[in-house]
């Protein structure tokens, strides 16, 4: 007895769909990450966490020293598409008060120095930025003599790490990962050489703001 035509086409359609799903599963397994990045590309961004800074203490030589820390946050607007191998890089420091004859900002330092992750002084490894954000230390100041604004490059010596004199600088930062990088972010950091234990007053001495 011959197979009914409808059954033949039904069997054929089921087998074809099975083969198609098998091929799709293989494609997803091999190229799923690339497809996800193509459909929903990651968007890495940087922003200032707090213009006032966060008070805290460090222990040095068995003494507690007060300080203020200023953080920047790196995040992924497309959170379902993670970005691996992310660092926040300090790329440029410019002096806003001292301008050359051309009227441009004077470059104090230029390079590419990864900044230390907040609360992870012993962790030099890059981050994966997806659903979880990360923060790094832009700068901090301690109540000790001589007063100085301190930077925290992961590799010591890659960037200036101690600013002793009052200044008004523009810092350029960029977050870079394997799959994406952010647009450069410029922050103005100004310090008048003074200290205060009061957080509200301290922001008038040492301020950080987007440009």
N, C-alpha and C positions, 0 to 999 in steps of 0.2 A: 504494500500500500504506500503510495507516494506521500511525502510530507506536504501538508497544506501550505499554500504560499504565505499566508499570514504568519505561520509558525516559523517558516524559513527566515523571513525578514526580522521577526522578533529575536530569534537566536542570533542572527547576524548583528543586529543592533546591540544586543547585550555584550557579545564578544568584542565588538568595535569600541563600545564604551569602556569595557574593562581594559583593553589595550591602551586607550587614550588616557585613562586614569593612571595606568602604570607609567606611561611616558611622562605625564605631568608630575607624578611623584618623584621620578628620577630627576627631572629638571629642577623641581623645588629643592631637592636634596643637594644638587650640585650648585645651583645658582640662586638659591632662595635669598641669600643675603644681598646679592647684587640686585635682584629684582626688587626687594624691599627698599633699597636705597634709591632705585630708579623711580619707583612709584611714589614713595614718601621720602624725599631726600632729607637728610639731617640738616639742622640749622643751629649752628653753634653761636652763642652770644655771651657777652661779658657785661656785667653791671656792677656798680658800687654797692656793697652790702649796707653800709651805714656811713653817712658823712660825719657823724659825731665820734665814731670810733668806739671800741669796747674796752672798758677798764678791766684790769687784771693784775696779777702779781706773778713774778718769777722768783725762784730761789737760786741765789748765787752766793757761794761761799757761806752757806748756812744763814744767809740773810734774805728776807723777803723784800723785793723791790717792786714798787708800783709801776704801772705802765698803761699805755693806751695802744690798742691794735686796730689797724684799718684793713678791712678785707674787701676783696672783690669776688663776685660769684660767677661761676661759669655754668651755663645751663644749655639744654638742647630743646628748642621749641618743638621739634618733632620727636617727642619722647619715646615713641614706639620703635624708632630707628636709632639704636645706640651708636655712639662714636667711640672708638677705642684709641688708646695711646695718647690721651689728651694731656697737654701741659699748658699753663698760662705763661707766656713769654713777655718779659720786659724787653722792648726793642729800641726805645729811644727816650732820652731825657733832654729836654730843651729848657733854656733859661728864658723866662718870659720878661724879666726885667732888663736884661742886657741884650740889646738888639744890635746886630751888625749894621753897616752903612746901607745895606740893601733893605733894611726894615724887617728882615726875617728873624725868627727866633734863633738864638745861638745854640748850637748843639753842644751839650755838655758830655754826653756819652751816647754811643750807638753800638748795638750788638744784638744778641739773642740769648737771654738768660732766663731759664725756667725758675719760677718763684715757688717757694716752699708752701706746701699745703697747710692750711690752718689746723692747729692742734695735732699735727703729725710731723714733728720736727725730725723724726728719725726715718720717715718714709719718703724716699726719693722716686718712687715708682709713679708712672702716669696713671690717669684715671680713665674709667669707662663712663661716659656721660650719656645717660638715657633717661630713665624715670628719676634717677637721683642726681641732684646738683652737687657741686663741689665748691669749696672756697679756698682761696690762697691768701697769704699775707702780702699786702701791697707794701706796707711800712709799719713801723711801730716806734714808740719813744718810751724810754725808761727814766724814772726819777733818780738819776745818778749823775755824778760829775765826771767828765764834762757832759752837759746835755747834748744829745745828738738825735737826729732822726735816722733810724736804722732800716735798711733794706734786707731782704732775706732770700737771696738767690740760693737755689739748692746746691750749686757748686760754688763754694766760696771763692771770691776773686773774679768771677765772671762778670760782675757788675759792681758799681760802687755800693758799699754796704754801710757807710757811716757818713752822714752829712752834718757837719759841725756848725756851719754858719747859717744865719737866716737866709731863706731863699724863696723863690716863687717859680716853680718848675712845672713843665707839662710832661707827664709820663705817657708814653704810647705803649699799649698792651695789645696782645693778640693771642687768642686761644687756638692751638693747632692740634689736630688729631690725625689718625690714619685716613679716615674717610672724609673729613671736612675740616675747615678752619673758619674762625669768626672774622668779621670785619674788624679792622683796628679800632681800639677804643682809647680815647684821649682823656686823661684825668689831670686836673690842676691840683697840685699839692703845694701849699704855702705854709711857712713856719716863720714866726718872728723871734725865735730864739728863747721863748719863755715856756714855763710849765705852770699848770694849776692842777690841784687835786680834784677840782670840781669839773664834772664832765661838760656842763653847759659853758663854763668859762673857757675850758681847754679848747673847745672848737673855734674860739676866736684867736687862739695862739697857733694851733695846728689844724688846718682845714684841708679837706679833700672834696672835690666836686667834679662832676662831668664838665667837659668843655663843649 
